[in-house]
Amino acid sequence: MAVSVSGSVIDQDRSDQRYSAVAIVLHWAIAIAIAFQVIGGKWMVSAGAQATQSVFTIFQIHKTIGLSILALTIARIIWRLANPAPALPEGMTKLEIVASKGTHIAFYILLIALPLTGWAMASVSPTGVPTLFALIEGLPFAHLPYGDLSLDMRHTVEGVFKNAHAYLSFAMGGLIALHIAAALKHQFVARDNLIARMVISARTAPIRAGKFSTGCAAFGAAAVFLVSGIAWGIAQRAPASSSVAAVSSEPVASTPGEAWVIDHEASSLGFSITFTGSPVEGSIATWSGDVVFDPANLDDAEAVITIDAASISIANPMLQPQAGGADGFDAVNHPVAIYEANAFRANDDGSFSAEGELTLRGVTADAPLTFTFEETDGVARVIGAAEINRLDFGIGAVGAADESWLQHTVTVEFTLQANRP
């Protein structure tokens, strides 16, 4: 017995037919991924302020799965266009049929819109945190282009996408609840065994054997999307890995007397900052210094350190891509950082202190430091540190203004070995 309702065939005699194996696998793969996204998303919202590495890792996994859902949805749409769904059970009303079709269309829309808004949110975010596909550093997924938007505008747009992503998530949750309720109603009230259509079983047969070429096209399109996104991401990262330029020859304060000759091979200049609860080390590859220092004549002591901002690197794949950006050190507009100190004093414990100023990103702020000085046979070794607040220089002021992920305090550490002139 068969009737036609709004173009849909309802045939009880075909109730033993199910979706193809490819459609079933795609359905349950996407369903499992969505379940993880819903649970993980709720956990991220509640635990996001904890600033732990595990929270940050879940964020990365969330982005990877979101992009995978988008890829699988592309494959599912291509497969569905070439392979019809099994007949609906007999007895469904016209309203139920319309609701069924509408629910499936809404699912497809959300399965595309949710990953896209998440992708756009991550792309435009002033933090510039990369998406490492499957947490693999060598597989950065591309950020969508956002033109020449200012940091403040990017922050605003990020908020728009964030709200859209949240509302779409609520809609997805409601749709899932409706979908499950309808399936249970069919199974236990109507008893038409509708759930069997989405289960691979020897008691059912697919409505039509899918063509191998269609499967290749579906999964090929999904693979092309993921591979292209990763290739694009690698291309976006390429400029950040280019070799740094030499320190710019901007004028610096002259030093009285003769400066020590710094042995750069035996010296180091770096820093550390706390990210997701753990310390992250940073290094400065290109710098020069003019230092005049005599423990017996501190009044004439002076130090000028010039740093190539483009050579600053951070040993963390999440932070490094954003380090030189507009919300980071902004090396394009401010290629040189300068530290100057000319007020030194001896401490009771044998160490020394200096009152200095650091000019970074066009901002000058106080940066006092403490160090030890030892000289043997005309070779001096200086070890010291200073603490600065990154917000004093506008670093992360838009994308990481609070300390939920990145602490404000940066500890600068240096070891200098120098010879008398």
NORQUIVEN-V780194 format. One record per residue. N is the residue number from 1. SS is DSSP state (alpha for helix, beta for strand, coil for the rest). PSI is psi in whole degrees, -180 to 180 (none if undefined). D_CENTER is the distance of its C-alpha to the mean C-alpha in Angstrom with 2 decimals. Layout:
((N	SS	PSI	D_CENTER) (N	SS	PSI	D_CENTER))
This chain:
((1	coil	132	55.92) (2	beta	139	53.46) (3	beta	164	52.86) (4	beta	125	50.59) (5	beta	112	48.60) (6	coil	40	46.59) (7	coil	-2	46.27) (8	beta	136	44.98) (9	beta	127	47.19) (10	beta	114	47.94) (11	beta	108	49.84) (12	alpha	-28	50.61) (13	alpha	-15	52.02) (14	alpha	22	48.57) (15	coil	-14	46.95) (16	coil	4	46.55) (17	beta	146	44.12) (18	beta	178	40.40) (19	coil	163	37.27) (20	coil	161	36.75) (21	alpha	-39	35.02) (22	alpha	-46	32.06) (23	alpha	-40	31.67) (24	alpha	-45	32.00) (25	alpha	-44	29.41) (26	alpha	-42	26.89) (27	alpha	-51	27.82) (28	alpha	-31	27.34) (29	alpha	-45	24.18) (30	alpha	-39	22.56) (31	alpha	-45	24.30) (32	alpha	-41	22.98) (33	alpha	-41	19.37) (34	alpha	-41	19.92) (35	alpha	-43	21.57) (36	alpha	-42	18.61) (37	alpha	-41	16.32) (38	alpha	-48	19.01) (39	alpha	-48	19.58) (40	alpha	-38	16.02) (41	alpha	-43	15.16) (42	alpha	-41	18.27) (43	alpha	-39	17.57) (44	alpha	-41	14.12) (45	alpha	-41	15.97) (46	alpha	-28	18.77) (47	alpha	3	17.03) (48	alpha	-29	14.00) (49	alpha	-3	16.19) (50	alpha	-19	17.08) (51	coil	46	14.30) (52	coil	160	14.78) (53	alpha	-33	12.91) (54	alpha	-38	13.93) (55	alpha	-45	12.35) (56	alpha	-37	8.89) (57	alpha	-41	9.79) (58	alpha	-38	10.97) (59	alpha	-45	7.90) (60	alpha	-43	6.48) (61	alpha	-39	10.09) (62	alpha	-42	10.37) (63	alpha	-40	8.18) (64	alpha	-46	10.19) (65	alpha	-37	13.32) (66	alpha	-45	12.93) (67	alpha	-36	12.92) (68	alpha	-38	15.73) (69	alpha	-42	17.63) (70	alpha	-42	17.61) (71	alpha	-44	18.96) (72	alpha	-33	21.51) (73	alpha	-38	22.57) (74	alpha	-47	23.35) (75	alpha	-40	25.46) (76	alpha	-40	27.08) (77	alpha	-44	28.12) (78	alpha	-44	29.67) (79	alpha	-42	31.48) (80	alpha	-36	32.67) (81	alpha	-28	34.15) (82	alpha	-12	36.25) (83	coil	114	37.16) (84	coil	159	38.75) (85	coil	157	38.29) (86	coil	163	41.22) (87	coil	146	43.87) (88	beta	153	43.40) (89	coil	152	45.84) (90	coil	147	49.19) (91	coil	-9	49.74) (92	coil	136	46.55) (93	coil	166	47.36) (94	alpha	-39	46.34) (95	alpha	-41	43.98) (96	alpha	-38	42.33) (97	alpha	-45	41.92) (98	alpha	-42	40.36) (99	alpha	-39	38.03) (100	alpha	-47	37.07) (101	alpha	-43	36.31) (102	alpha	-38	34.47) (103	alpha	-43	32.28) (104	alpha	-41	31.31) (105	alpha	-42	30.57) (106	alpha	-39	28.46) (107	alpha	-46	26.48) (108	alpha	-42	25.78) (109	alpha	-46	24.74) (110	alpha	-35	22.31) (111	alpha	-19	20.93) (112	alpha	-46	20.01) (113	alpha	-40	19.23) (114	alpha	-52	16.88) (115	alpha	-36	14.32) (116	alpha	-43	14.85) (117	alpha	-37	14.30) (118	alpha	-42	11.04) (119	alpha	-44	9.96) (120	alpha	-39	11.57) (121	alpha	-46	10.10) (122	alpha	-33	6.43) (123	alpha	-44	8.34) (124	alpha	-11	10.70) (125	coil	133	8.96) (126	coil	-22	10.67) (127	coil	-28	8.10) (128	coil	21	6.59) (129	coil	125	3.30) (130	coil	161	3.52) (131	beta	110	4.30) (132	beta	107	7.09) (133	alpha	128	9.91) (134	alpha	26	12.03) (135	alpha	21	10.25) (136	coil	121	12.15) (137	coil	-33	11.26) (138	coil	2	13.66) (139	coil	64	12.17) (140	beta	133	9.21) (141	beta	141	9.33) (142	coil	149	10.42) (143	coil	142	9.41) (144	coil	142	12.58) (145	coil	143	14.88) (146	coil	13	15.67) (147	coil	-144	18.68) (148	coil	35	19.78) (149	coil	140	18.69) (150	coil	166	19.03) (151	alpha	-42	16.47) (152	alpha	-40	18.54) (153	alpha	-38	18.73) (154	alpha	-39	15.01) (155	alpha	-40	14.83) (156	alpha	-46	17.71) (157	alpha	-37	16.44) (158	alpha	-42	13.18) (159	alpha	-37	15.73) (160	alpha	-49	17.76) (161	alpha	-35	15.19) (162	alpha	-45	14.26) (163	alpha	-42	18.02) (164	alpha	-42	18.62) (165	alpha	-41	16.13) (166	alpha	-46	17.91) (167	alpha	-39	21.34) (168	alpha	-33	20.75) (169	alpha	-42	19.72) (170	alpha	-41	23.03) (171	alpha	-40	24.84) (172	alpha	-42	23.55) (173	alpha	-42	24.73) (174	alpha	-39	28.09) (175	alpha	-39	28.45) (176	alpha	-44	27.84) (177	alpha	-42	30.46) (178	alpha	-41	32.85) (179	alpha	-45	32.36) (180	alpha	-42	33.08) (181	alpha	-41	36.03) (182	alpha	-41	37.50) (183	alpha	-42	37.22) (184	alpha	-36	38.97) (185	alpha	-44	41.59) (186	alpha	-37	42.39) (187	alpha	-42	42.56) (188	alpha	-15	44.64) (189	alpha	-59	46.41) (190	alpha	-25	47.05) (191	coil	44	47.08) (192	coil	8	46.32) (193	coil	39	43.99) (194	alpha	-34	41.16) (195	alpha	-28	38.51) (196	alpha	-20	40.25) (197	alpha	-22	39.06) (198	alpha	26	35.55) (199	coil	129	36.78) (200	coil	117	37.92) (201	coil	153	41.47) (202	coil	-19	44.80) (203	coil	-7	46.43) (204	coil	158	44.48) (205	beta	147	44.05) (206	beta	147	41.46) (207	coil	-33	42.77) (208	coil	136	42.30) (209	coil	121	41.24) (210	coil	147	38.19) (211	coil	143	38.57) (212	alpha	-38	36.83) (213	alpha	-36	36.00) (214	alpha	-41	34.26) (215	alpha	-42	32.12) (216	alpha	-42	31.25) (217	alpha	-42	30.36) (218	alpha	-54	28.18) (219	alpha	-27	26.18) (220	alpha	-41	26.32) (221	alpha	-41	24.64) (222	alpha	-43	21.81) (223	alpha	-41	21.48) (224	alpha	-42	21.70) (225	alpha	-49	18.83) (226	alpha	-45	16.48) (227	alpha	-41	18.00) (228	alpha	-41	17.97) (229	alpha	-40	14.29) (230	alpha	-43	13.63) (231	alpha	-42	16.46) (232	alpha	-40	15.23) (233	alpha	-40	11.83) (234	alpha	-40	14.04) (235	alpha	-37	16.22) (236	alpha	-33	13.69) (237	alpha	-22	12.84) (238	alpha	-46	16.62) (239	alpha	-31	17.71) (240	alpha	-21	15.63) (241	alpha	5	17.55) (242	coil	159	20.89) (243	coil	146	23.58) (244	coil	154	23.98) (245	coil	164	27.05) (246	coil	159	29.83) (247	coil	133	30.13) (248	coil	147	31.52) (249	coil	55	35.14) (250	coil	148	34.96) (251	coil	138	37.99) (252	coil	167	37.73) (253	coil	140	40.33) (254	coil	151	43.24) (255	coil	135	44.05) (256	coil	151	47.63) (257	coil	-158	49.45) (258	coil	132	48.01) (259	coil	153	44.39) (260	coil	150	43.40) (261	beta	110	42.27) (262	beta	132	38.79) (263	coil	98	38.22) (264	alpha	-29	34.59) (265	alpha	-31	34.71) (266	alpha	8	35.54) (267	coil	160	33.29) (268	beta	151	29.62) (269	beta	121	27.42) (270	beta	-169	24.08) (271	beta	170	22.25) (272	beta	151	20.26) (273	beta	151	18.00) (274	beta	123	16.99) (275	beta	124	13.36) (276	coil	41	13.08) (277	coil	-2	16.82) (278	beta	146	17.17) (279	beta	141	18.30) (280	beta	132	16.39) (281	beta	147	18.74) (282	beta	156	18.78) (283	beta	158	21.53) (284	beta	114	23.47) (285	coil	-36	25.10) (286	coil	116	27.44) (287	beta	162	29.63) (288	beta	158	33.34) (289	beta	147	35.61) (290	beta	112	39.10) (291	beta	126	40.38) (292	beta	116	43.90) (293	coil	129	44.58) (294	coil	117	47.77) (295	coil	-25	48.00) (296	coil	-6	51.58) (297	coil	67	50.76) (298	alpha	-21	47.60) (299	alpha	-29	48.81) (300	alpha	4	48.18) (301	coil	143	44.82) (302	beta	148	41.90) (303	beta	137	38.52) (304	beta	118	36.29) (305	beta	126	33.00) (306	beta	128	31.27) (307	beta	135	27.65) (308	beta	109	25.91) (309	alpha	-31	22.58) (310	alpha	-16	21.16) (311	alpha	1	21.97) (312	beta	127	19.82) (313	beta	155	17.22) (314	beta	132	15.10) (315	coil	57	15.28) (316	coil	123	11.72) (317	alpha	-18	9.31) (318	alpha	-39	6.33) (319	alpha	-33	8.90) (320	alpha	-45	11.00) (321	alpha	-26	9.59) (322	alpha	-7	9.90) (323	alpha	-46	13.09) (324	coil	1	15.52) (325	coil	-176	14.25) (326	coil	-29	16.18) (327	coil	1	14.57) (328	coil	-128	14.87) (329	coil	-10	18.15) (330	coil	54	18.80) (331	coil	-26	20.71) (332	coil	-46	21.92) (333	coil	-22	23.88) (334	coil	76	24.66) (335	coil	-16	25.09) (336	beta	137	27.21) (337	beta	142	27.06) (338	beta	132	30.44) (339	beta	130	31.66) (340	beta	134	35.35) (341	beta	135	37.57) (342	beta	16	41.33) (343	beta	103	42.34) (344	beta	151	42.73) (345	beta	154	44.49) (346	beta	142	45.48) (347	coil	160	44.53) (348	coil	-28	46.94) (349	coil	6	44.96) (350	coil	-9	45.35) (351	coil	179	41.89) (352	beta	155	41.36) (353	beta	153	39.31) (354	beta	138	38.44) (355	beta	118	37.62) (356	beta	172	35.22) (357	beta	138	32.98) (358	beta	128	29.62) (359	beta	114	28.88) (360	beta	132	25.18) (361	coil	30	23.62) (362	coil	6	27.18) (363	beta	135	27.54) (364	beta	128	30.14) (365	beta	156	30.12) (366	beta	142	32.14) (367	coil	76	30.90) (368	coil	151	33.70) (369	beta	161	33.63) (370	beta	141	35.79) (371	beta	164	36.90) (372	beta	153	39.60) (373	beta	125	41.95) (374	beta	136	44.09) (375	beta	131	46.38) (376	beta	119	48.35) (377	coil	44	50.66) (378	coil	5	49.03) (379	beta	121	45.46) (380	beta	146	43.23) (381	beta	123	40.12) (382	beta	128	37.96) (383	beta	127	35.17) (384	beta	179	33.42) (385	beta	158	30.45) (386	beta	150	29.41) (387	beta	131	27.04) (388	beta	160	25.44) (389	beta	119	23.36) (390	alpha	-30	20.33) (391	alpha	-22	20.98) (392	alpha	-24	24.47) (393	alpha	8	23.03) (394	coil	14	20.47) (395	coil	119	17.44) (396	coil	18	14.55) (397	coil	-24	17.32) (398	coil	-52	15.52) (399	coil	-19	11.90) (400	coil	52	12.87) (401	coil	-35	16.57) (402	coil	-173	17.18) (403	coil	24	16.75) (404	coil	-33	14.90) (405	coil	-42	12.10) (406	beta	122	13.55) (407	beta	156	17.34) (408	beta	-36	19.49) (409	beta	131	21.82) (410	beta	127	21.41) (411	beta	115	24.16) (412	beta	129	25.47) (413	beta	143	27.66) (414	beta	149	30.11) (415	beta	119	32.92) (416	beta	133	35.45) (417	beta	129	38.44) (418	beta	155	41.01) (419	beta	150	44.61) (420	coil	144	47.36) (421	coil	none	48.16))
